[in-house]
Amino acid sequence: MQVVAFSTPQDPLWRWRIVNYAGELVEESRESFRTIAGALEQGSKRLRVMDVVDNSVPAPSYRSTRHLRVP
């Protein structure tokens, strides 16, 4: 699993998200942080406390075009 930090134009403060290797959201912070470093630090601490094994399958990096082919 990975911890990512994000902010939005509406809310320039940083928050963290924990996502699995399939890109699915596992958990998101409710609190905001002044810096990206602060958000990542708290997200990493939360990930260690969760102590979860990620058994997800990464999404393929390509898209099939099989549906576009004429039979």
PDB file with one MODEL, atoms N, CA, C and O in Angstrom:
MODEL        1
ATOM      1  N   MET A   1       0.832  -1.168   0.000  1.00  0.00           N
ATOM      2  CA  MET A   1       0.000   0.000   0.000  1.00  0.00           C
ATOM      3  C   MET A   1       0.878   1.233   0.000  1.00  0.00           C
ATOM      4  O   MET A   1       2.047   1.192   0.385  1.00  0.00           O
ATOM      5  N   GLN A   2       0.287   2.328  -0.441  1.00  0.00           N
ATOM      6  CA  GLN A   2       1.039   3.570  -0.532  1.00  0.00           C
ATOM      7  C   GLN A   2       0.257   4.707   0.111  1.00  0.00           C
ATOM      8  O   GLN A   2      -0.974   4.697   0.147  1.00  0.00           O
ATOM      9  N   VAL A   3       0.993   5.680   0.614  1.00  0.00           N
ATOM     10  CA  VAL A   3       0.401   6.890   1.173  1.00  0.00           C
ATOM     11  C   VAL A   3       0.656   8.012   0.173  1.00  0.00           C
ATOM     12  O   VAL A   3       1.786   8.222  -0.268  1.00  0.00           O
ATOM     13  N   VAL A   4      -0.402   8.725  -0.175  1.00  0.00           N
ATOM     14  CA  VAL A   4      -0.276   9.870  -1.065  1.00  0.00           C
ATOM     15  C   VAL A   4      -0.872  11.090  -0.376  1.00  0.00           C
ATOM     16  O   VAL A   4      -1.746  10.957   0.481  1.00  0.00           O
ATOM     17  N   ALA A   5      -0.407  12.261  -0.743  1.00  0.00           N
ATOM     18  CA  ALA A   5      -0.945  13.503  -0.196  1.00  0.00           C
ATOM     19  C   ALA A   5      -1.586  14.289  -1.327  1.00  0.00           C
ATOM     20  O   ALA A   5      -1.129  14.239  -2.469  1.00  0.00           O
ATOM     21  N   PHE A   6      -2.650  15.016  -1.000  1.00  0.00           N
ATOM     22  CA  PHE A   6      -3.325  15.799  -2.015  1.00  0.00           C
ATOM     23  C   PHE A   6      -3.919  17.061  -1.404  1.00  0.00           C
ATOM     24  O   PHE A   6      -4.161  17.134  -0.199  1.00  0.00           O
ATOM     25  N   SER A   7      -4.146  18.038  -2.251  1.00  0.00           N
ATOM     26  CA  SER A   7      -4.865  19.246  -1.875  1.00  0.00           C
ATOM     27  C   SER A   7      -5.718  19.637  -3.070  1.00  0.00           C
ATOM     28  O   SER A   7      -5.506  19.137  -4.175  1.00  0.00           O
ATOM     29  N   THR A   8      -6.668  20.515  -2.860  1.00  0.00           N
ATOM     30  CA  THR A   8      -7.545  20.965  -3.934  1.00  0.00           C
ATOM     31  C   THR A   8      -7.539  22.489  -3.977  1.00  0.00           C
ATOM     32  O   THR A   8      -7.183  23.133  -2.989  1.00  0.00           O
ATOM     33  N   PRO A   9      -7.926  23.069  -5.101  1.00  0.00           N
ATOM     34  CA  PRO A   9      -7.981  24.535  -5.162  1.00  0.00           C
ATOM     35  C   PRO A   9      -8.936  25.134  -4.118  1.00  0.00           C
ATOM     36  O   PRO A   9      -8.697  26.229  -3.610  1.00  0.00           O
ATOM     37  N   GLN A  10     -10.007  24.415  -3.806  1.00  0.00           N
ATOM     38  CA  GLN A  10     -10.957  24.911  -2.818  1.00  0.00           C
ATOM     39  C   GLN A  10     -10.401  24.839  -1.402  1.00  0.00           C
ATOM     40  O   GLN A  10     -10.748  25.657  -0.550  1.00  0.00           O
ATOM     41  N   ASP A  11      -9.541  23.864  -1.153  1.00  0.00           N
ATOM     42  CA  ASP A  11      -8.946  23.675   0.173  1.00  0.00           C
ATOM     43  C   ASP A  11      -7.452  23.433  -0.011  1.00  0.00           C
ATOM     44  O   ASP A  11      -7.039  22.292  -0.222  1.00  0.00           O
ATOM     45  N   PRO A  12      -6.630  24.488   0.066  1.00  0.00           N
ATOM     46  CA  PRO A  12      -5.203  24.345  -0.226  1.00  0.00           C
ATOM     47  C   PRO A  12      -4.400  23.593   0.839  1.00  0.00           C
ATOM     48  O   PRO A  12      -3.206  23.360   0.650  1.00  0.00           O
ATOM     49  N   LEU A  13      -5.031  23.209   1.957  1.00  0.00           N
ATOM     50  CA  LEU A  13      -4.323  22.416   2.954  1.00  0.00           C
ATOM     51  C   LEU A  13      -4.205  20.976   2.461  1.00  0.00           C
ATOM     52  O   LEU A  13      -4.977  20.537   1.608  1.00  0.00           O
ATOM     53  N   TRP A  14      -3.236  20.251   3.004  1.00  0.00           N
ATOM     54  CA  TRP A  14      -2.929  18.889   2.547  1.00  0.00           C
ATOM     55  C   TRP A  14      -3.658  17.844   3.383  1.00  0.00           C
ATOM     56  O   TRP A  14      -3.859  18.027   4.583  1.00  0.00           O
ATOM     57  N   ARG A  15      -4.051  16.750   2.739  1.00  0.00           N
ATOM     58  CA  ARG A  15      -4.612  15.574   3.409  1.00  0.00           C
ATOM     59  C   ARG A  15      -3.938  14.340   2.831  1.00  0.00           C
ATOM     60  O   ARG A  15      -3.352  14.398   1.750  1.00  0.00           O
ATOM     61  N   TRP A  16      -4.021  13.215   3.553  1.00  0.00           N
ATOM     62  CA  TRP A  16      -3.395  11.989   3.066  1.00  0.00           C
ATOM     63  C   TRP A  16      -4.461  10.969   2.672  1.00  0.00           C
ATOM     64  O   TRP A  16      -5.598  11.008   3.144  1.00  0.00           O
ATOM     65  N   ARG A  17      -4.059  10.066   1.801  1.00  0.00           N
ATOM     66  CA  ARG A  17      -4.876   8.922   1.406  1.00  0.00           C
ATOM     67  C   ARG A  17      -3.988   7.689   1.410  1.00  0.00           C
ATOM     68  O   ARG A  17      -2.812   7.752   1.051  1.00  0.00           O
ATOM     69  N   ILE A  18      -4.564   6.577   1.820  1.00  0.00           N
ATOM     70  CA  ILE A  18      -3.888   5.289   1.712  1.00  0.00           C
ATOM     71  C   ILE A  18      -4.584   4.537   0.592  1.00  0.00           C
ATOM     72  O   ILE A  18      -5.799   4.341   0.628  1.00  0.00           O
ATOM     73  N   VAL A  19      -3.813   4.115  -0.405  1.00  0.00           N
ATOM     74  CA  VAL A  19      -4.361   3.384  -1.549  1.00  0.00           C
ATOM     75  C   VAL A  19      -3.620   2.066  -1.703  1.00  0.00           C
ATOM     76  O   VAL A  19      -2.434   1.968  -1.387  1.00  0.00           O
ATOM     77  N   ASN A  20      -4.329   1.052  -2.192  1.00  0.00           N
ATOM     78  CA  ASN A  20      -3.675  -0.232  -2.421  1.00  0.00           C
ATOM     79  C   ASN A  20      -3.055  -0.239  -3.812  1.00  0.00           C
ATOM     80  O   ASN A  20      -3.185   0.734  -4.553  1.00  0.00           O
ATOM     81  N   TYR A  21      -2.389  -1.319  -4.167  1.00  0.00           N
ATOM     82  CA  TYR A  21      -1.672  -1.370  -5.433  1.00  0.00           C
ATOM     83  C   TYR A  21      -2.594  -1.480  -6.635  1.00  0.00           C
ATOM     84  O   TYR A  21      -2.137  -1.352  -7.771  1.00  0.00           O
ATOM     85  N   ALA A  22      -3.890  -1.715  -6.408  1.00  0.00           N
ATOM     86  CA  ALA A  22      -4.865  -1.706  -7.495  1.00  0.00           C
ATOM     87  C   ALA A  22      -5.402  -0.288  -7.707  1.00  0.00           C
ATOM     88  O   ALA A  22      -6.209  -0.054  -8.607  1.00  0.00           O
ATOM     89  N   GLY A  23      -4.955   0.649  -6.878  1.00  0.00           N
ATOM     90  CA  GLY A  23      -5.391   2.030  -7.006  1.00  0.00           C
ATOM     91  C   GLY A  23      -6.674   2.346  -6.259  1.00  0.00           C
ATOM     92  O   GLY A  23      -7.241   3.424  -6.433  1.00  0.00           O
ATOM     93  N   GLU A  24      -7.138   1.426  -5.434  1.00  0.00           N
ATOM     94  CA  GLU A  24      -8.380   1.624  -4.689  1.00  0.00           C
ATOM     95  C   GLU A  24      -8.112   2.366  -3.387  1.00  0.00           C
ATOM     96  O   GLU A  24      -7.111   2.118  -2.715  1.00  0.00           O
ATOM     97  N   LEU A  25      -9.003   3.267  -3.040  1.00  0.00           N
ATOM     98  CA  LEU A  25      -8.887   4.023  -1.804  1.00  0.00           C
ATOM     99  C   LEU A  25      -9.159   3.110  -0.613  1.00  0.00           C
ATOM    100  O   LEU A  25     -10.179   2.422  -0.572  1.00  0.00           O
ATOM    101  N   VAL A  26      -8.241   3.103   0.359  1.00  0.00           N
ATOM    102  CA  VAL A  26      -8.405   2.297   1.566  1.00  0.00           C
ATOM    103  C   VAL A  26      -8.860   3.189   2.719  1.00  0.00           C
ATOM    104  O   VAL A  26      -9.786   2.841   3.452  1.00  0.00           O
ATOM    105  N   GLU A  27      -8.207   4.336   2.875  1.00  0.00           N
ATOM    106  CA  GLU A  27      -8.562   5.260   3.951  1.00  0.00           C
ATOM    107  C   GLU A  27      -8.095   6.662   3.577  1.00  0.00           C
ATOM    108  O   GLU A  27      -7.123   6.834   2.841  1.00  0.00           O
ATOM    109  N   GLU A  28      -8.810   7.665   4.102  1.00  0.00           N
ATOM    110  CA  GLU A  28      -8.476   9.060   3.832  1.00  0.00           C
ATOM    111  C   GLU A  28      -8.558   9.853   5.129  1.00  0.00           C
ATOM    112  O   GLU A  28      -9.419   9.595   5.970  1.00  0.00           O
ATOM    113  N   SER A  29      -7.659  10.818   5.288  1.00  0.00           N
ATOM    114  CA  SER A  29      -7.663  11.623   6.509  1.00  0.00           C
ATOM    115  C   SER A  29      -8.841  12.588   6.519  1.00  0.00           C
ATOM    116  O   SER A  29      -9.297  13.051   5.474  1.00  0.00           O
ATOM    117  N   ARG A  30      -9.315  12.875   7.704  1.00  0.00           N
ATOM    118  CA  ARG A  30     -10.355  13.885   7.876  1.00  0.00           C
ATOM    119  C   ARG A  30      -9.728  15.219   8.256  1.00  0.00           C
ATOM    120  O   ARG A  30     -10.309  16.282   8.036  1.00  0.00           O
ATOM    121  N   GLU A  31      -8.531  15.141   8.831  1.00  0.00           N
ATOM    122  CA  GLU A  31      -7.851  16.363   9.239  1.00  0.00           C
ATOM    123  C   GLU A  31      -6.962  16.882   8.112  1.00  0.00           C
ATOM    124  O   GLU A  31      -6.557  16.128   7.228  1.00  0.00           O
ATOM    125  N   SER A  32      -6.668  18.172   8.156  1.00  0.00           N
ATOM    126  CA  SER A  32      -5.826  18.825   7.154  1.00  0.00           C
ATOM    127  C   SER A  32      -4.483  19.196   7.773  1.00  0.00           C
ATOM    128  O   SER A  32      -4.366  19.353   8.989  1.00  0.00           O
ATOM    129  N   PHE A  33      -3.473  19.334   6.915  1.00  0.00           N
ATOM    130  CA  PHE A  33      -2.115  19.650   7.356  1.00  0.00           C
ATOM    131  C   PHE A  33      -1.589  20.819   6.544  1.00  0.00           C
ATOM    132  O   PHE A  33      -1.927  20.979   5.371  1.00  0.00           O
ATOM    133  N   ARG A  34      -0.755  21.635   7.181  1.00  0.00           N
ATOM    134  CA  ARG A  34      -0.193  22.810   6.512  1.00  0.00           C
ATOM    135  C   ARG A  34       0.789  22.425   5.408  1.00  0.00           C
ATOM    136  O   ARG A  34       0.888  23.115   4.393  1.00  0.00           O
ATOM    137  N   THR A  35       1.518  21.318   5.606  1.00  0.00           N
ATOM    138  CA  THR A  35       2.550  20.928   4.636  1.00  0.00           C
ATOM    139  C   THR A  35       2.294  19.521   4.114  1.00  0.00           C
ATOM    140  O   THR A  35       1.637  18.704   4.758  1.00  0.00           O
ATOM    141  N   ILE A  36       2.831  19.267   2.932  1.00  0.00           N
ATOM    142  CA  ILE A  36       2.728  17.928   2.351  1.00  0.00           C
ATOM    143  C   ILE A  36       3.500  16.932   3.224  1.00  0.00           C
ATOM    144  O   ILE A  36       3.079  15.786   3.388  1.00  0.00           O
ATOM    145  N   ALA A  37       4.621  17.372   3.777  1.00  0.00           N
ATOM    146  CA  ALA A  37       5.426  16.493   4.631  1.00  0.00           C
ATOM    147  C   ALA A  37       4.641  16.066   5.866  1.00  0.00           C
ATOM    148  O   ALA A  37       4.708  14.906   6.272  1.00  0.00           O
ATOM    149  N   GLY A  38       3.901  16.990   6.464  1.00  0.00           N
ATOM    150  CA  GLY A  38       3.092  16.663   7.636  1.00  0.00           C
ATOM    151  C   GLY A  38       2.003  15.657   7.311  1.00  0.00           C
ATOM    152  O   GLY A  38       1.747  14.738   8.089  1.00  0.00           O
ATOM    153  N   ALA A  39       1.361  15.829   6.158  1.00  0.00           N
ATOM    154  CA  ALA A  39       0.308  14.893   5.747  1.00  0.00           C
ATOM    155  C   ALA A  39       0.888  13.504   5.504  1.00  0.00           C
ATOM    156  O   ALA A  39       0.322  12.508   5.954  1.00  0.00           O
ATOM    157  N   LEU A  40       2.009  13.433   4.797  1.00  0.00           N
ATOM    158  CA  LEU A  40       2.618  12.133   4.513  1.00  0.00           C
ATOM    159  C   LEU A  40       3.110  11.444   5.781  1.00  0.00           C
ATOM    160  O   LEU A  40       3.013  10.223   5.903  1.00  0.00           O
ATOM    161  N   GLU A  41       3.630  12.209   6.710  1.00  0.00           N
ATOM    162  CA  GLU A  41       4.110  11.640   7.972  1.00  0.00           C
ATOM    163  C   GLU A  41       2.955  10.999   8.745  1.00  0.00           C
ATOM    164  O   GLU A  41       3.074   9.870   9.219  1.00  0.00           O
ATOM    165  N   GLN A  42       1.846  11.717   8.870  1.00  0.00           N
ATOM    166  CA  GLN A  42       0.702  11.176   9.604  1.00  0.00           C
ATOM    167  C   GLN A  42       0.069   9.995   8.868  1.00  0.00           C
ATOM    168  O   GLN A  42      -0.369   9.034   9.499  1.00  0.00           O
ATOM    169  N   GLY A  43       0.019  10.062   7.544  1.00  0.00           N
ATOM    170  CA  GLY A  43      -0.519   8.944   6.760  1.00  0.00           C
ATOM    171  C   GLY A  43       0.341   7.701   6.905  1.00  0.00           C
ATOM    172  O   GLY A  43      -0.178   6.589   7.007  1.00  0.00           O
ATOM    173  N   SER A  44       1.648   7.885   6.913  1.00  0.00           N
ATOM    174  CA  SER A  44       2.569   6.749   7.086  1.00  0.00           C
ATOM    175  C   SER A  44       2.414   6.130   8.469  1.00  0.00           C
ATOM    176  O   SER A  44       2.468   4.908   8.613  1.00  0.00           O
ATOM    177  N   LYS A  45       2.224   6.962   9.481  1.00  0.00           N
ATOM    178  CA  LYS A  45       1.996   6.442  10.832  1.00  0.00           C
ATOM    179  C   LYS A  45       0.713   5.622  10.879  1.00  0.00           C
ATOM    180  O   LYS A  45       0.670   4.553  11.488  1.00  0.00           O
ATOM    181  N   ARG A  46      -0.334   6.132  10.228  1.00  0.00           N
ATOM    182  CA  ARG A  46      -1.613   5.413  10.213  1.00  0.00           C
ATOM    183  C   ARG A  46      -1.478   4.081   9.486  1.00  0.00           C
ATOM    184  O   ARG A  46      -2.049   3.082   9.921  1.00  0.00           O
ATOM    185  N   LEU A  47      -0.737   4.053   8.395  1.00  0.00           N
ATOM    186  CA  LEU A  47      -0.524   2.815   7.649  1.00  0.00           C
ATOM    187  C   LEU A  47       0.184   1.779   8.512  1.00  0.00           C
ATOM    188  O   LEU A  47      -0.179   0.603   8.488  1.00  0.00           O
ATOM    189  N   ARG A  48       1.201   2.206   9.282  1.00  0.00           N
ATOM    190  CA  ARG A  48       1.906   1.272  10.162  1.00  0.00           C
ATOM    191  C   ARG A  48       0.974   0.732  11.244  1.00  0.00           C
ATOM    192  O   ARG A  48       1.051  -0.448  11.586  1.00  0.00           O
ATOM    193  N   VAL A  49       0.093   1.577  11.791  1.00  0.00           N
ATOM    194  CA  VAL A  49      -0.854   1.144  12.825  1.00  0.00           C
ATOM    195  C   VAL A  49      -1.852   0.146  12.252  1.00  0.00           C
ATOM    196  O   VAL A  49      -2.234  -0.810  12.927  1.00  0.00           O
ATOM    197  N   MET A  50      -2.276   0.366  11.004  1.00  0.00           N
ATOM    198  CA  MET A  50      -3.247  -0.534  10.370  1.00  0.00           C
ATOM    199  C   MET A  50      -2.683  -1.941  10.222  1.00  0.00           C
ATOM    200  O   MET A  50      -3.408  -2.921  10.394  1.00  0.00           O
ATOM    201  N   ASP A  51      -1.404  -2.049   9.906  1.00  0.00           N
ATOM    202  CA  ASP A  51      -0.719  -3.338   9.770  1.00  0.00           C
ATOM    203  C   ASP A  51      -1.514  -4.295   8.881  1.00  0.00           C
ATOM    204  O   ASP A  51      -1.846  -5.406   9.294  1.00  0.00           O
ATOM    205  N   VAL A  52      -1.816  -3.855   7.660  1.00  0.00           N
ATOM    206  CA  VAL A  52      -2.622  -4.622   6.721  1.00  0.00           C
ATOM    207  C   VAL A  52      -1.742  -5.123   5.584  1.00  0.00           C
ATOM    208  O   VAL A  52      -0.821  -4.431   5.150  1.00  0.00           O
ATOM    209  N   VAL A  53      -2.028  -6.326   5.106  1.00  0.00           N
ATOM    210  CA  VAL A  53      -1.319  -6.878   3.962  1.00  0.00           C
ATOM    211  C   VAL A  53      -2.140  -6.568   2.710  1.00  0.00           C
ATOM    212  O   VAL A  53      -3.346  -6.815   2.675  1.00  0.00           O
ATOM    213  N   ASP A  54      -1.498  -6.040   1.706  1.00  0.00           N
ATOM    214  CA  ASP A  54      -2.177  -5.696   0.459  1.00  0.00           C
ATOM    215  C   ASP A  54      -2.155  -6.896  -0.478  1.00  0.00           C
ATOM    216  O   ASP A  54      -1.106  -7.243  -1.022  1.00  0.00           O
ATOM    217  N   ASN A  55      -3.304  -7.527  -0.666  1.00  0.00           N
ATOM    218  CA  ASN A  55      -3.423  -8.675  -1.570  1.00  0.00           C
ATOM    219  C   ASN A  55      -4.095  -8.291  -2.880  1.00  0.00           C
ATOM    220  O   ASN A  55      -4.488  -9.162  -3.656  1.00  0.00           O
ATOM    221  N   SER A  56      -4.228  -7.007  -3.129  1.00  0.00           N
ATOM    222  CA  SER A  56      -4.894  -6.560  -4.354  1.00  0.00           C
ATOM    223  C   SER A  56      -4.017  -6.862  -5.565  1.00  0.00           C
ATOM    224  O   SER A  56      -2.806  -7.048  -5.453  1.00  0.00           O
ATOM    225  N   VAL A  57      -4.664  -6.903  -6.715  1.00  0.00           N
ATOM    226  CA  VAL A  57      -3.960  -7.146  -7.967  1.00  0.00           C
ATOM    227  C   VAL A  57      -3.876  -5.817  -8.707  1.00  0.00           C
ATOM    228  O   VAL A  57      -4.903  -5.183  -8.949  1.00  0.00           O
ATOM    229  N   PRO A  58      -2.673  -5.386  -9.068  1.00  0.00           N
ATOM    230  CA  PRO A  58      -2.553  -4.114  -9.783  1.00  0.00           C
ATOM    231  C   PRO A  58      -3.363  -4.124 -11.071  1.00  0.00           C
ATOM    232  O   PRO A  58      -3.425  -5.134 -11.772  1.00  0.00           O
ATOM    233  N   ALA A  59      -3.977  -2.997 -11.372  1.00  0.00           N
ATOM    234  CA  ALA A  59      -4.732  -2.863 -12.616  1.00  0.00           C
ATOM    235  C   ALA A  59      -3.759  -2.906 -13.788  1.00  0.00           C
ATOM    236  O   ALA A  59      -2.638  -2.408 -13.684  1.00  0.00           O
ATOM    237  N   PRO A  60      -4.182  -3.499 -14.902  1.00  0.00           N
ATOM    238  CA  PRO A  60      -3.279  -3.538 -16.058  1.00  0.00           C
ATOM    239  C   PRO A  60      -2.994  -2.124 -16.557  1.00  0.00           C
ATOM    240  O   PRO A  60      -3.847  -1.242 -16.465  1.00  0.00           O
ATOM    241  N   SER A  61      -1.812  -1.921 -17.076  1.00  0.00           N
ATOM    242  CA  SER A  61      -1.420  -0.590 -17.530  1.00  0.00           C
ATOM    243  C   SER A  61      -1.860  -0.324 -18.968  1.00  0.00           C
ATOM    244  O   SER A  61      -1.523   0.714 -19.538  1.00  0.00           O
ATOM    245  N   TYR A  62      -2.603  -1.247 -19.551  1.00  0.00           N
ATOM    246  CA  TYR A  62      -3.086  -1.072 -20.915  1.00  0.00           C
ATOM    247  C   TYR A  62      -4.590  -1.343 -20.947  1.00  0.00           C
ATOM    248  O   TYR A  62      -5.143  -1.963 -20.039  1.00  0.00           O
ATOM    249  N   ARG A  63      -5.220  -0.878 -21.982  1.00  0.00           N
ATOM    250  CA  ARG A  63      -6.644  -1.143 -22.181  1.00  0.00           C
ATOM    251  C   ARG A  63      -6.795  -1.974 -23.444  1.00  0.00           C
ATOM    252  O   ARG A  63      -6.172  -1.685 -24.465  1.00  0.00           O
ATOM    253  N   SER A  64      -7.605  -2.980 -23.371  1.00  0.00           N
ATOM    254  CA  SER A  64      -7.848  -3.815 -24.538  1.00  0.00           C
ATOM    255  C   SER A  64      -8.686  -3.059 -25.559  1.00  0.00           C
ATOM    256  O   SER A  64      -9.582  -2.296 -25.196  1.00  0.00           O
ATOM    257  N   THR A  65      -8.394  -3.270 -26.820  1.00  0.00           N
ATOM    258  CA  THR A  65      -9.209  -2.699 -27.898  1.00  0.00           C
ATOM    259  C   THR A  65     -10.012  -3.778 -28.601  1.00  0.00           C
ATOM    260  O   THR A  65     -10.521  -3.576 -29.703  1.00  0.00           O
ATOM    261  N   ARG A  66     -10.118  -4.919 -27.954  1.00  0.00           N
ATOM    262  CA  ARG A  66     -10.826  -6.055 -28.537  1.00  0.00           C
ATOM    263  C   ARG A  66     -12.267  -5.666 -28.914  1.00  0.00           C
ATOM    264  O   ARG A  66     -12.776  -6.106 -29.945  1.00  0.00           O
ATOM    265  N   HIS A  67     -12.917  -4.847 -28.088  1.00  0.00           N
ATOM    266  CA  HIS A  67     -14.313  -4.471 -28.349  1.00  0.00           C
ATOM    267  C   HIS A  67     -14.463  -3.570 -29.585  1.00  0.00           C
ATOM    268  O   HIS A  67     -15.573  -3.394 -30.086  1.00  0.00           O
ATOM    269  N   LEU A  68     -13.359  -3.001 -30.077  1.00  0.00           N
ATOM    270  CA  LEU A  68     -13.410  -2.139 -31.246  1.00  0.00           C
ATOM    271  C   LEU A  68     -13.211  -2.898 -32.547  1.00  0.00           C
ATOM    272  O   LEU A  68     -13.462  -2.356 -33.623  1.00  0.00           O
ATOM    273  N   ARG A  69     -12.771  -4.121 -32.466  1.00  0.00           N
ATOM    274  CA  ARG A  69     -12.484  -4.909 -33.676  1.00  0.00           C
ATOM    275  C   ARG A  69     -13.769  -5.447 -34.273  1.00  0.00           C
ATOM    276  O   ARG A  69     -14.683  -5.856 -33.556  1.00  0.00           O
ATOM    277  N   VAL A  70     -13.823  -5.441 -35.597  1.00  0.00           N
ATOM    278  CA  VAL A  70     -14.987  -5.952 -36.295  1.00  0.00           C
ATOM    279  C   VAL A  70     -14.820  -7.457 -36.466  1.00  0.00           C
ATOM    280  O   VAL A  70     -13.759  -7.914 -36.892  1.00  0.00           O
ATOM    281  N   PRO A  71     -15.858  -8.238 -36.140  1.00  0.00           N
ATOM    282  CA  PRO A  71     -15.725  -9.696 -36.264  1.00  0.00           C
ATOM    283  C   PRO A  71     -15.684 -10.172 -37.681  1.00  0.00           C
ATOM    284  O   PRO A  71     -15.574 -11.373 -37.926  1.00  0.00           O
TER     285      PRO A  71
ENDMDL
END
